Amino acid sequence: MAESDPGEATGLIRAASADGGGGRGETGGFVGRERELARLIDALADLSDGPHVVLVLGEAGIGKTRLVDEFSAAARASATIFRGTCDARTMRAFQPFAEALLRYARDTGSEECRRDLGPLAVRLGPLVPEWADPSATRDDTYSSRMQASEQDDARLELFDAIIEFFVRQCATQSCVLVLEDIHWASLASLRMLRHLAGAPAEFPLLIVTTCRNLDAVSDEALDCVTDLMREPRTLRIELSGLEEEALASLAAELRMPDPENAAKLLRARTNGNALFATHLLAHAQMGGELTEVPSTVRNLISQRIAQLDEPTVEVLRIASVIGSPFSYRVLAAAAMVDENVLMTAVEHAQTKGFIVEANDPDTVYSFAHELIRDVLDTGVSKRWRSRLHGIIADAIDSCAASGDAATRLTLLAYHWSMTDSA
């Protein structure tokens, strides 16, 4: 184990946790996403025919926000950057657009913006209260205008105003509008995004959105993303886990004694999830082991588990005791629940990114990360775990017609050995 450097490790944890799982998984160095960064930079250079959209897709913690951070820093020399985020707790109408314009107003100066924009500032009043008609009260300018903006005519007027705003901004240089976490966007925000992306005017605007994997988003967000992906001016960048080479670079930055071996272990434990890998490295830097589950990771995963319904959690706990990968037939025999309940739980767990289905005729699943299985497994009481191992052994025995005989015998021996009667 490398000598502990608490200051460096603490900084690493803060960097990893800053976006709540949105992807600042990497350390100060930017590794493993150079190709995706180059695609974003190329997209910014080719905006001659009007607004373009980039969809950056990937699971929580995979590195979407970090990639967008690096791109924004690189683009700032040649483009004006606007940035807003969708919030799962509020899902307020037009939230990311309002946030982007509010940041711009405060950076530039609200009064200066109002002078430069003239009547357009008042039209954008539902998004930026400071730009609204100064002779009206706040209730007139914000609450009532925001409610009115939900009406068709008012909404179209606001949509046209946002287009005009970016046409003006793009008159002197290209603009980048970053909209993060659109899987949490309100319907109003998604409609505004589609309207802006489909603007007929030719102005150099690059809209960069981040989104969770498509099987884990709301129906409204899925419809919006699907529509955008049909457009020829949309680029899709899907992030997968960091490969061993990138993970080895992260381990080397923290002066791990054997970066290559650490990378192999990180890949097996996290499947290359940047956020989880960073927390494990920070844990090791402070004297822990990569085979352990740090409290920071345990808390992150536990928060995700808490969002699931109880039947899904119970099915996942049984699967965690079976081990990864696990057969659906064995799970069904061990869970002893109604088939509809089981199918719904498995589908829900897959949709939420806890398990993935393998390309296997026997319907086999694996946990998305070994860390998820570890956290679920520790939630099983000792007495229930011992009984479960026996139930699982019987389930494996009852499914004897499938799978490799040697593997089956090994699993049977393991599960029987873990019962109280062993």
C-alpha positions in Angstrom: 0.0 0.0 0.0 1.3 3.5 -0.9 1.9 5.9 1.9 -1.3 7.7 3.0 -1.8 11.2 1.9 -5.1 12.3 3.6 -5.1 15.7 2.0 -4.8 14.4 -1.5 -7.4 11.6 -0.9 -9.9 14.1 0.7 -9.6 16.3 -2.3 -10.2 13.4 -4.5 -13.4 12.4 -2.7 -14.7 16.0 -2.9 -14.1 16.1 -6.6 -15.8 12.8 -7.1 -18.8 13.8 -5.0 -19.3 17.3 -6.3 -21.9 16.4 -8.8 -23.8 13.8 -6.8 -22.9 11.0 -9.1 -23.1 12.9 -12.4 -19.7 12.0 -13.4 -16.8 13.8 -11.8 -15.4 10.4 -11.2 -11.9 11.1 -12.4 -9.1 12.8 -10.5 -7.4 16.0 -11.7 -6.1 14.3 -14.8 -8.6 13.7 -17.6 -8.3 10.1 -18.8 -10.2 7.7 -20.9 -12.5 10.2 -22.6 -10.1 11.8 -25.1 -12.0 10.5 -28.1 -15.4 11.8 -26.8 -13.8 15.2 -26.0 -12.5 15.4 -29.6 -16.0 14.6 -31.0 -17.4 17.5 -29.0 -14.8 19.9 -30.1 -15.4 18.8 -33.8 -19.1 19.4 -33.3 -18.5 22.9 -32.1 -16.4 23.6 -35.3 -19.2 22.6 -37.6 -22.3 24.7 -36.9 -22.7 26.3 -40.3 -26.3 25.1 -40.8 -27.8 26.1 -37.5 -28.2 24.6 -34.0 -26.7 21.2 -33.4 -27.4 18.9 -30.4 -25.1 16.5 -28.6 -26.6 13.8 -26.4 -24.1 12.5 -23.8 -25.6 9.3 -22.4 -24.5 7.1 -19.6 -25.3 5.7 -16.1 -24.9 7.8 -13.0 -21.2 8.4 -12.1 -19.9 7.3 -15.5 -18.3 10.7 -16.2 -20.8 12.8 -18.2 -20.4 15.9 -16.1 -16.6 15.7 -16.1 -16.6 15.3 -19.9 -18.8 18.4 -20.3 -16.6 20.3 -17.8 -13.5 19.6 -19.9 -15.3 20.5 -23.1 -16.6 23.8 -21.6 -13.1 24.7 -20.5 -11.7 24.0 -24.0 -14.5 25.8 -25.8 -14.5 28.9 -23.6 -11.8 30.6 -25.8 -14.0 30.5 -28.9 -17.5 30.3 -27.6 -19.9 31.7 -25.0 -20.9 29.0 -22.5 -24.4 28.9 -21.0 -25.2 26.2 -18.5 -28.2 24.9 -16.6 -29.2 21.8 -14.7 -32.5 19.9 -14.2 -33.3 19.1 -10.6 -35.2 15.9 -9.6 -36.5 17.5 -6.5 -38.3 20.4 -8.2 -38.7 19.7 -11.9 -39.6 23.4 -12.3 -40.9 24.6 -15.7 -38.0 25.7 -17.9 -35.6 25.2 -15.0 -32.3 24.6 -16.9 -33.0 27.5 -19.3 -33.8 29.8 -16.5 -30.7 28.8 -14.6 -28.5 29.3 -17.7 -29.9 32.8 -18.3 -29.8 33.8 -14.7 -26.1 32.9 -14.5 -25.5 34.9 -17.7 -27.4 37.9 -16.2 -25.4 37.8 -13.0 -22.1 37.4 -14.7 -22.8 40.2 -17.2 -24.9 42.5 -15.0 -28.6 42.4 -15.0 -29.0 46.1 -15.9 -26.5 45.9 -18.7 -28.4 42.8 -20.1 -31.7 44.6 -20.0 -30.3 47.6 -21.9 -28.6 45.4 -24.5 -31.7 43.2 -25.0 -34.3 45.9 -24.9 -37.9 44.6 -25.3 -36.6 41.0 -25.6 -35.6 41.2 -21.9 -39.2 41.6 -20.9 -40.3 38.7 -23.1 -37.8 36.6 -21.3 -39.2 37.8 -17.9 -40.7 34.3 -17.0 -37.1 32.9 -17.0 -35.2 35.9 -15.6 -37.3 37.9 -13.1 -34.8 40.8 -13.1 -35.5 41.3 -16.8 -39.2 41.6 -16.5 -41.2 44.9 -16.7 -39.8 47.0 -13.8 -43.2 48.7 -13.4 -44.9 45.4 -12.4 -44.7 43.7 -9.1 -42.7 40.4 -8.6 -46.0 38.5 -8.6 -46.9 40.0 -11.9 -43.5 39.4 -13.4 -42.7 35.9 -12.2 -45.4 33.8 -10.8 -48.2 34.9 -13.1 -45.9 35.0 -16.1 -44.6 31.5 -15.4 -48.2 30.2 -15.2 -49.2 32.1 -18.3 -46.1 30.6 -20.1 -47.8 27.2 -19.8 -50.6 28.4 -22.1 -50.0 27.6 -25.8 -49.7 31.2 -27.1 -47.6 32.4 -24.2 -45.4 29.3 -24.4 -44.8 29.8 -28.1 -43.9 33.5 -27.5 -41.4 32.4 -24.9 -40.0 29.8 -27.1 -39.5 32.3 -29.9 -37.9 34.7 -27.4 -35.3 32.1 -26.4 -34.5 31.5 -30.0 -34.1 35.3 -30.6 -31.9 35.5 -27.6 -29.4 32.9 -28.9 -29.6 34.3 -32.4 -28.3 37.6 -30.9 -25.7 36.0 -28.8 -24.4 33.9 -31.7 -24.0 37.0 -33.9 -20.5 37.7 -32.6 -19.3 34.1 -31.8 -20.6 30.6 -31.4 -22.5 29.6 -28.2 -22.6 26.4 -26.2 -25.7 25.7 -24.1 -25.2 22.8 -21.6 -28.3 21.3 -20.2 -27.5 18.7 -17.6 -29.6 15.7 -16.4 -32.5 16.1 -18.9 -33.8 12.8 -17.6 -35.2 15.0 -14.8 -36.4 17.8 -17.0 -40.0 19.0 -16.8 -42.2 18.6 -19.9 -42.1 22.4 -20.4 -38.2 22.3 -20.5 -38.2 19.4 -22.9 -40.6 21.2 -25.2 -38.4 24.3 -25.2 -35.3 22.1 -25.9 -37.0 20.6 -29.0 -38.2 24.0 -30.2 -34.7 25.5 -29.9 -33.0 22.5 -31.5 -35.4 22.7 -34.4 -35.1 26.4 -35.0 -35.0 27.1 -38.8 -32.6 30.0 -38.4 -28.9 29.4 -39.1 -27.0 30.5 -36.0 -23.9 28.7 -34.5 -25.4 27.2 -31.3 -24.3 23.8 -29.9 -26.7 22.3 -27.3 -24.9 19.7 -25.2 -27.2 17.6 -23.0 -26.4 14.9 -20.5 -28.8 12.1 -19.8 -29.0 8.8 -18.0 -29.2 5.6 -20.1 -32.5 5.6 -22.1 -34.0 2.7 -20.2 -33.9 4.7 -17.0 -35.6 8.0 -18.1 -39.1 9.2 -17.9 -41.5 8.7 -20.8 -41.4 12.4 -21.6 -37.6 12.6 -21.7 -37.5 9.4 -23.8 -39.9 10.9 -26.3 -37.8 14.1 -26.5 -34.4 12.2 -26.8 -35.9 9.9 -29.4 -37.1 12.8 -31.5 -33.8 14.5 -31.2 -31.9 11.4 -32.3 -33.9 11.3 -35.5 -32.5 14.7 -36.5 -29.5 14.8 -38.8 -27.9 17.6 -36.6 -27.8 15.4 -33.5 -24.7 13.6 -32.3 -25.0 10.8 -29.8 -22.1 10.1 -27.4 -22.7 7.1 -25.2 -20.2 6.6 -22.3 -19.3 3.2 -21.0 -17.0 2.3 -18.1 -13.4 3.3 -18.1 -11.0 0.7 -19.5 -8.1 -0.8 -17.5 -5.6 1.6 -19.1 -7.5 4.7 -17.9 -8.0 3.2 -14.5 -4.3 2.4 -14.3 -3.6 6.1 -15.0 -5.9 7.1 -12.1 -4.1 4.6 -9.8 -0.7 5.9 -10.9 -1.7 9.4 -10.1 -2.3 8.3 -6.5 1.0 6.5 -6.5 -0.5 3.1 -6.0 2.3 0.5 -5.8 0.9 -1.7 -8.6 -1.4 0.5 -10.8 -2.0 -2.3 -13.4 -3.2 -4.8 -10.8 -5.2 -2.1 -9.1 -6.9 -1.3 -12.5 -7.8 -4.9 -13.0 -9.4 -5.0 -9.5 -11.2 -1.6 -10.1 -12.6 -2.8 -13.4 -13.9 -6.0 -11.8 -15.4 -4.1 -8.8 -16.8 -1.0 -10.6 -17.1 -2.0 -14.2 -15.2 1.2 -14.9 -17.7 3.5 -13.2 -15.6 6.7 -12.7 -17.3 7.8 -9.5 -17.1 4.4 -7.8 -13.5 3.9 -9.0 -12.4 7.3 -7.6 -14.0 6.6 -4.2 -12.3 3.2 -4.0 -8.9 4.8 -4.9 -9.4 7.5 -2.3 -10.3 4.8 0.3 -7.1 2.9 -0.6 -5.1 6.1 -0.4 -6.2 6.5 3.2 -5.2 3.0 4.2 -8.1 0.9 3.1 -8.3 -1.9 0.6 -9.7 -1.9 -2.9 -11.7 -5.1 -2.0 -13.6 -3.2 0.7 -16.7 -1.0 0.2 -16.0 2.5 1.5 -18.7 4.2 3.5 -19.0 6.9 0.8 -19.8 4.3 -1.9 -22.0 2.3 0.5 -24.0 5.5 1.2 -24.3 6.3 -2.5 -25.5 2.8 -3.4 -27.8 2.6 -0.4 -29.5 5.9 -1.5 -30.2 4.3 -4.9 -31.5 1.1 -3.3 -33.8 3.2 -1.0 -35.6 4.5 -4.1 -36.7 1.0 -5.1 -39.9 -0.7 -4.0 -39.7 -3.4 -1.4 -40.4 -6.4 -3.6 -37.5 -5.3 -6.0 -35.1 -4.9 -3.0 -36.0 -8.3 -1.6 -35.5 -10.0 -5.0 -32.2 -8.2 -5.4 -31.0 -9.3 -2.0 -31.8 -13.0 -2.8 -29.9 -12.5 -6.1 -26.9 -11.0 -4.2 -26.7 -14.2 -2.1 -26.9 -16.4 -5.2 -24.0 -14.4 -6.6 -23.2 -12.8 -9.9 -24.0 -13.9 -12.5 -27.3 -15.6 -11.6 -29.9 -17.5 -13.6 -33.5 -16.3 -13.7 -34.7 -19.9 -13.2 -32.6 -20.2 -10.1 -33.8 -16.9 -8.8 -37.4 -17.8 -9.5 -37.1 -21.1 -7.6 -35.3 -19.4 -4.7 -37.5 -16.3 -4.4 -40.8 -18.3 -4.2 -42.9 -15.3 -5.2 -45.6 -14.9 -7.8 -44.2 -14.9 -11.3 -45.6 -11.5 -12.2 -44.1 -10.0 -9.0 -40.7 -11.5 -9.9 -40.8 -10.4 -13.5 -41.8 -6.9 -12.5 -39.0 -6.7 -9.9 -36.3 -8.0 -12.3 -37.5 -5.6 -15.0 -37.5 -2.7 -12.5 -34.0 -3.6 -11.3 -32.7 -3.7 -14.9 -34.4 -0.4 -15.8 -32.8 1.3 -12.8 -29.3 0.0 -13.7 -28.8 -2.5 -10.9 -28.5 -5.6 -13.1 -27.8 -6.3 -16.7 -28.9 -9.2 -18.8 -26.2 -11.4 -20.4 -26.5 -12.7 -23.9 -27.3 -16.2 -22.7 -30.2 -18.5 -23.8 -30.8 -19.4 -20.1 -31.6 -15.8 -19.2 -28.7 -14.9 -17.0 -28.2 -11.6 -15.2 -25.2 -9.9 -13.6 -25.0 -7.0 -11.2 -24.0 -3.9 -12.9 -21.2 -3.5 -10.4 -19.9 -6.0 -7.8 -20.1 -3.1 -5.3 -23.9 -3.1 -5.7 -24.0 -6.9 -4.9 -21.8 -6.3 -1.9 -24.0 -3.6 -0.4 -27.2 -5.7 -1.0 -25.6 -8.8 0.4 -24.6 -7.0 3.7 -28.3 -6.1 4.1 -29.3 -9.8 4.6 -29.4 -10.9 8.2 -27.1 -13.8 9.2 -29.9 -16.2 10.0 -31.8 -15.4 6.8 -28.6 -15.7 4.8 -27.9 -19.2 6.1 -31.4 -20.3 5.3 -31.2 -18.7 1.9 -28.1 -20.6 1.0 -30.0 -23.8 1.6 -33.0 -22.6 -0.5 -30.6 -21.5 -3.3 -28.8 -24.9 -3.3 -32.2 -26.7 -3.6 -33.1 -24.2 -6.4 -29.9 -25.0 -8.3 -30.5 -28.7 -7.9 -34.0 -28.3 -9.2 -32.7 -26.6 -12.3 -30.2 -29.4 -13.0 -31.2 -29.6 -16.7 -29.5 -26.3 -17.5 -25.9 -25.1 -17.2 -22.5 -26.7 -17.0 -22.5 -29.7 -14.7 -19.1 -28.9 -13.1 -20.1 -25.3 -12.4 -23.4 -26.5 -10.9 -21.7 -28.9 -8.6 -19.2 -26.2 -7.5 -22.1 -23.8 -6.7 -24.1 -26.5 -4.9 -21.0 -27.2 -2.7 -20.5 -23.6 -2.0 -24.1 -22.8 -1.0 -24.5 -26.0 1.2 -21.2 -25.0 2.9 -22.7 -21.7 3.9 -25.7 -23.1 5.7 -25.8 -23.7 9.5 -26.0 -27.4 8.9 -22.7 -27.5 7.1 
